[in-house]
Amino acid sequence: MTPIQLFVFDFDGTLADTRLDIADSVNRVLREMGLPERDRETLFGFIGRGVQHLMTRSLEGTGCDDLPRAIDAFMQHYEAHLMDQTTLFPNCREALTHLAGKEKAILSNKPTRFITRILDALDCRAPFASIIGGDIMPEKKPDPGGLHHLMEKHRKRPDEILMIGDSLVDIETGKRAGVRTCGVTYGHARRAELEEARPDWIIDDLAELKLNFH
């Protein structure tokens, strides 16, 4: 089997636990717009496909269709509160250190400036040679364009790349690009859902990267 030379990580739910800050920012917007708040668990399920999807789903059933206002309000509030409760997942730093000799990138539907601000605040930006947020490519995941861009930039073949993520979107993105895939069970998707998507690997903890890749 060809060794993995480029490890591509999703961000929300894979490297960083951002759920609480995202959900609380959504509810702040709903309150400001005079709409009922949603429980956090429901909002967690809307994360992963970009801000427009997040706010579209959050407004469903409210009778409000002012999506542009909701998106703008969310962006402003989240930018001011994106580090209130956000942390790296356990063993993230250790896994990145273990992979120090390999190239690493982030491919996310989250706006790039939010990713870099969080990484800087957590002192975890240095390991990543490339950061591709949802505002960089014409289409968001599961469109494979971001992975194709990384292939060209890093001069890697599909079989030399591993896409690591917590959602079915990440697995679909990797499969559409022809790269190998690894699902993580501690984020959005449950193990049973990931198993149905048939990634090449499923791990419960980033520490397992040290066992599978050298």
ABEGO torsion letter per residue (X at the ends): XBBBABBBBBABGAABBAAAAAAAAAAAAAAAAGBBBBBAAAAAAABGAEAAAAAAAAABGAGBABAAAAAAAAAAAAAAAAAAABBBBBGAAAAAAAAAABBBBBBBABBAAAAAAAAAAAGAAAABABBBBAAABABBOABAAAAAAAAAAAGBBAAABBBBBABAAAAAAAAAAGBBBBBBAABABBAAAAAAAGBABBBABAAAAAAABX
